[in-house]
Amino acid sequence: MTTEFTIRIGQLDDLDELQKLFLDTITEVCKADYNEDQIEAWISDTKNNENRQQWIDILVKQFVLVAQIRNEIVGFITLDNGNYIDLLYVHKNHQRKGIADNLYEKIENEARRQNQPSLNSNVSKTARPFFEKVGFEVIKTQTVLRQNVKLTNYKMEKKINPNC
């Protein structure tokens, strides 16, 4: 089944909805790969609204794409410095409908347009299979400490412009 969605540039007005989608997705989708303490550490700054300025900076300074179905945001992706995928989240109720694929394709096209030689990201255990599917390779396994809780993620990279 194909889901009809549109993709547009993210705006500051999207802030609250993006934060909610971020929290809901991690809380529901990532629980197969991370325990309760890890999830709580991962989301605590956003849940407590401690990093609101960081989210504003993302929307102002990064290239942000948002997927919508009617007026509901169902996914988003951000590109920092032309080559770093900072965030990629799809709503828990809209997984495996082509939304992440479409968002990613548009971000890769933007990076190519900017003549970036590669894309990289720090990817969760949950997102790793998606990134591998679109051609990323694990550079190294990392342990991140958040609120004294260890989280595993992966530094991943994909060459996109071999001539650069």
C-alpha positions, 0 to 999 in steps of 0.5 A: 500500500502506497501512502500519499505524502508531500515533502517540504522545507521545514519551518520554525512553526514545525518545532513542537510537532517535530519534537513530539514526533522525535519523542514518540518515535524513540519511545515506541520504535526504538524500544526493541533496541534500547532499554528504558533507561537508555531511551529516557536518557536519549529523550530527556533533554527534549522531553524536559524542553531543556534543548529547545534552542538546539532544536531552533538552531537545527531548523534555522541552520540545517537543511530540513525536510518534512514529510506530511500527510494532510496537515500532519508531519509524519517524518523529517530529516536534517542535513548539517554542513551539507554532508551530515545527516543529523536527524531522520525520524518517521512517525511510529504509525507511518513506518515502512511506507517509503517516507524515510526512503523519499526523505533520504533520496532528497537529502542525498540529492541536495548533498550531491548538488552541493558537490559533497563527496560523501554523507555521514551520520551517527546512527542508532541500532534501530536506524542502522538497517535502513542506512545500510539499505541505502548504501551506508557502511559502518565506520565504527561502533561508538558508545555515547554517554548520556546522563551516565547511561551508555548508548551504542550507535554507529558512525556511518558513511556513504560515498556519493560523489567519488570524483570530488 
